[in-house]
Amino acid sequence: MSFSVVIATHNRKEKLRDCLTAVTQQTRPASQIIVVDDASSDGTGTMIAAEFPQVEYIRLAENRGPAAARNEGATLAKGTILAFTDDDCKPPPDWLDSLQQGFAQYPRAAAIGGIQKAPPHLLKKNRFARYEYFITTRIYQAGNQPVTGSPAPGGTNNLAVRRQLFQQIGGFDESFPVAAGEDADLLQRLTANGCITVCLPLAVTHYQTYTWASFRRQQYQRGIGAGFFLYKQGRQKSFFWETAGLLATPALWGQNLFRYRNWSIAFLHAASHFYQTYGRLRSKSLLRQQAKVWQLAASPTKLAYLKKFSAGASALDIGCGAGHYTSYLQQAGFSVTAVDIKPNIRIAAPVIQASLNALPFAAPFDTVICFDVLEHEPNEQQALAELRRITGKRLILSVPNADDSRLIPYNLTFKHHIDKTHQREYFVDELQSKLKEAGFRILALQKEGAVHPAVLAEFLPGLLQRPFRFLLKGLFKLNLLKNNNLMADLYVVVEPDE
């Protein structure tokens, strides 16, 4: 078993020096130490070259966040185990030894981690440092004995992952907007195939700033990360319940005081709840703003179409994004090729960077999926010709539905919202005609999507219908609601018309 230590850093040269000193003085030496500089401007590279020549150093051209930096480091790793820590942490001398013993003791473990602790002098007098340790030991029940789970608690400042499994799941999800939540997401995906993760009573010393300002910022970011994580899991709470939780903070403080008999812990636990809940609420806005929020989680509708209509043994996923449908097809036994126009995408299969208008394949694929791509292509005729050329048996695609005629009774068509990245939207008859001209025979064509909230008015008592519609129109004018369509998408399944 060999270890490749990966450390992401950004403008923490002095703390990184202490971290590297600890990592290079392990009782079990690492086979490789990789530092990924996330566009620092403090001379980090010069310091490493002068003081740690044995360290492999990479500098990113722009700041992309710790998830992307760790992924870059993992691509250079040669060890069987990836050991992650942060630039403001100091692992103990037996850190790698303990991690190796953990893997030997738990052969089913996909990842072995530990806890973080503030320096001893801060644990004695700093309330924020003591609160973090309280969360670890009382809430997560970690730090005194090994904790196993699917997944177990833990973070990436003290975590070792089997490199092969890390590569199979595509590494860290780089779509998380803050440095929070992506570690829980990684552990969740690692355990999806029946593996476990283990949190050992193995502590790294965490030299973060322990102040009220840093506490608030950290809890808020954790809330945003949790919001994205819960969205991916399909467990995001509604705006109503999150707001109710925010308003319940004073009651929670009283409950904490009764339970823990400590004023400081009770206050900070309630404050943590408040800022994390606020962060989760903020994540809802960030999710709406993301250009490709739909990539964060697989669409049940799309999965249902794949299950029903996929055919043959080979598949091409055009516009693979986060790789949800690539993974599904792989699990279904297909040999999958993934394509996306964006570079640096890491999923469970190799990704070829290419445009739909110029696909680099000579032979056709049995099943081709093209979800939410065609509307972005400037040359629609060429794109359809390429789809016909590389489709062997089935093409499954989705496009935005432009037919909002049913909204006219609600006087809401004035607010029709069109994605600025779309070149066009589609009417049913128009789409059918274009597909037939391209050489396809239509097997299925269906409108799918969420029903517009105005329809709910029809199920209200007569006296409430008019006020409800008036309320909806007001929300539209305030830009608090947006109308895409009554039915959001058109799903089409076609085959080559020989």
Secondary structure, DSSP 8 states (H G I E B T S, - for coil): --EEEEEEESS-HHHHHHHHHHHTT-SS--SEEEEEE-S--SSHHHHHHHH-TTSEEEE-SS---HHHHHHHHHHH--SSEEEEEETTEE--TTHHHHHHHHHHH-TTEEEEEEEEE--HHHHHH-HHHHHHHHIIIIIS--SSS-EEETT-S--TTEEEEEHHHHHHTTSS-TT-SSSSSHHHHHHHHHGGGS-EEEEEEEEEEE----SHHHHHHHHHHHHHHHHHHHHHHT----HHHHHHHHHTHHHHHHHHHHHH--HHHHHHHHHHHHHHHHHHHHHHHHHHHSTTGGGGS--HHHHHHHHHH--SSEEEEET-TT-HHHHHHHHTT-EEEEEESSSS---SS-EEE-BTTB---SS-EEEEEEES-GGG-S-HHHHHHHHHHHEEEEEEEEEEB---GGGGGGT-GGGB---TT-S--B-HHHHHHHHHHTTEEEEEEEEES---GGGGGGGS-HHHHHHHHHHHHHHHHTTSS-B--SS-EEEEEEEE--
